[in-house]
Amino acid sequence: MQSFCIFSEIYEGGDGGNYKKGWGILVVPSTRAAVSRFVHLSAPFPQAGINTVPQATAVFTGIGAKSLFIPGRNRNAYNKRSKCTVNPAYNKTSSVHDNNETFLNTTVQIRNWQNANGGCPPTSCAHIQFMGKGKSCPSDEVFISAGINDSSGWYGKNPNYSGRRIRDNLRMKYPKSNFSLPSDSSCDLIGSKNIVGRLLNGVDVSKVCTEAASPANTKGEFVQLETSPRMRKKEYYEGWVEVFNQSFPPVNAAGMDIDDTDVWSE
């Protein structure tokens, strides 16, 4: 039976209650032996992205991923615009569009740990965000992006990008559906304003609000999955686990308990 370490603000109010500070939840396996893949998962919009939380959770437990982060509040909880993004503008509580939200700091610590433990090569590691798209890009069941467009031909120049493997394995699993990268779709949901994606694409944390990621510095750590309502249904979770297991080779994790140096603290 799997066991986990859970970092969470105390939930108040029972059914219909809330997290008072909105910090969110970070979950990691309780032992290194339980980690099969250095994949870090998240569902940035737990309320707006309907079913992305159980979707990400199913993949997390199913593949033995390293971490799962769920933000703690609605992206529109505070109706004041973030200074990080304009055109379009996002509210300050949008987890991937404001540098005061906990998602950015959490990712910094996760990345610090990953960099201290072999880095995040695109052949075996990724930080993956499960997003839910509505009516946008209706021809794509899942649109997969590294946070940049393909004007530079980046996707063709980086065949080891894990998002490509996910796309290819989805195509084999569901051959009647359309799964795309920016190199083969005109969908504009590339996540270029996603500040967590910018960080993972080499932008310094002090500049993620104002500086876009450049193809030259993008290594492929970041994967944004814009998924259709159908692909977020429970009957597809087993398929997602299969696709991820095929897309990421297992790692040789040491069999020891997580201690203070394994948790993301400075």
N, C-alpha and C positions, 0 to 999 in steps of 0.2 A: 504494500500500500504506500502510495506517495505521501510525503509530508513536506511542509513548506514553512518558510519564515515569511511572515506578513508584517509589513510596516504600514500602519494605518492610523489615521486620526480616529478617535472614538466616535462612533455613530450615535447620534442622539435622536430621541423621539419615536423609536419603534417604527412601525409601518407609516410611511409618509413623512418620516423625519429627514434629517440631512446631516451633512458634515459641516460643522460650524465654520471652519476655516477653509474648507474646500481643497485640502492638500492632496487628496487622492490616495491610492493604494499601490504599493510596490510589493510584488510577490517573487520570491526566489526559492528554488529547491533547498531543502534543509541540509543536504549533503552534496559534496562534489560528485560523488558516484552517481547521483540522480540526474546529473547534467549530461545529456547526450549530444546537444548541439549548441554552439555559441550563437544563438539567435535571440535577439531582444525584441519583444513584442509589445505593442501598445494599441489602445483604442482611444484616440484623442478626444472624440466627441461621444461620450457614453450615452447621452440622451438623444441628441440629434441623429447620430449614426445608429439607427435602430438595429439591434441584434449584433452590433460589432463587438460588444463586450463578451457575450457567450461564444461568439465566433473566435475571437482572439484567445479566450480561455481554453477552448477545446483544442486549438493548435498548440498552445503552451504546454498543456498536460500531455497531449498526444505525441509530441516529438521530443519531450525532455528538454525544452528550451531553457535558457539561462535566466531570463527575467520577463516579467509582465507588469506593465504600468497602466493604471486607469486613473485619469484625472478625476477630481472630486467635485466638479460643479459644471453647471450648464454654461455653454459658451456665450450665452446671452444673459447671464445672471446679473451683470452690471452693465447698464446701458451707457457706457462711456467709451469713446473710441481709443484704441491702442495707438500709441505714438510710433509703433514699429511698422505699421503697414498703412499705406494709402492706395486708393484706386485699385482694387476696392479697399475700403476701411473695415477693420474688424473690431469687435468689442474687446475690452481689456481682459475679460475672462475667457477669451478664446485661447485654448491651451497651447496652440502652436503658432500664435500670432502676437504674443506679448511676453517680454523678457522678465516680467515679474511673476509669471505663473510658474508653478513648481515643475512642470514638465521639462523646461530648459535646464534647470539646475540638476534635476534627477538624471537627465541624459548626460550631463557633464560628468557626474560621478560614475555612472555605468560605463561611459566611454573610458574614463581614467582607469577603471578596473580592467576593462578589456585590453587597453593598450599595454598595461602592466603584465598581461597574461597572453602575450603573443600577438597582440594587435587584432585587426578585423579584416583579414583578407577576403576579397569577394568570392573566392571559391568555396568558403566554408562558414562565413559569418555575415550577419546583417542586422540592422536595426529596422524593424518593419512596423509600419503603421497601418492598421485596418480602418479604412474610411468607408462611409456609406454614401454613394451617389444616388441622387433621385432621378430626375428626368434628363439630366445632362448626359451627353454622349450616349444616346440610346442604342447605338449599334455595338457598343462594347459591353459585354457582361462584366469584365474586369479590366480596368485600365491601370497599367503599372508604370510607375515613373521613379527616376532617381532624383527628382527635384529640379531638373533642368530640361529644356526642350532639345530637339535634335538638329538645331541649325548648324552645329559644328560637326555633326555626324558622330557624336559621342557614343551612341548605342552600338553602332557598327564597329567602332574602334575598341569596344570593351566587351568582347564575347564572353568573358567570365562573370559579367554582372549577374548577381543572383536573381534579380528581377527577370532576366531573360530565361533562366532555368524554370522559374515559377510559371512564366507564360507558356513555355514549351510543354511543361508537364500538365498544365491545365488543358492545353489543346489536345494532348493525348488522352486525358481522362474524360473530357467532354468535347468530342470532335465536332459536334453540331453547334457549338457556341463560339463567340468571338472574344478572344483575349489579346490585348494589344500593349505595345510599348509606344512611346512617342515617335519612334522610327517607322511605325506602320499604322498610325492613326492620327487623325486631325484633332482628336480630343484635346482640350486645353487645360485639363485638370492635372497639371504637371507638378503642382506644389512648390512653385518658385518663391512664393511668399511665406512658406513654412519655415519659421526660424530654427526649429529643431533640425529640419532637413539641411538648412544652410550650415549649421554647426557641424553636422556630420559630413558635409561636403567641403570642409576645410576653412570656413569663415571663422575668424576669431570670435569668441563668445561676446566680446565687447562691441562687435560690429554687426551682429546678426540682424539688428533692427534696420540697418540702413544699407547693408552691402549684400548684393545677390551672389549666389554661388557661381563660380566660373567652371566651365568644362575642364580647364587645365588642372584644377585642384580637386575635382570630383573623382573619388576613387571607387565609389560604388557601395559604400557602407549603408546608404539610405535607400529604403524601398517604401514607396507609398502605393497602397492598394486601394483603388477606388472601385468598390464592389457594388453590384446591382442588388436590389432587394431580394431577388431570387437566390443569388449566391450567398446570401446571409441567412438563409433558412437552415433550420436544424438538420434537415436531411442531407445537407451538403457538408457538414462538419467533418464527417469521416473522410470524405473526398479531399478536403483541405489538408487534413493530417497526412494522408497518403502523398499528396503533391509536395508538401513541405519535406517529408521524409526522403522523397526522391530528389529534392532540390538541394539538400544540405547533407553532406557526409557526416556521420557521427564522429565525435571527438573522443580522444582518450583521456577522460577526466580522471583525476586522482581521487581515490576513495577515502576522503577525509571529511570530517564535519566542517561546515562553514564557520570560521571564527571572525574576529573583528577585522582582520585584514582582508577578508573576502567580501565583506559588506561594503557598500559604497559610501565611505566616510573619509574625510581628509585627516 
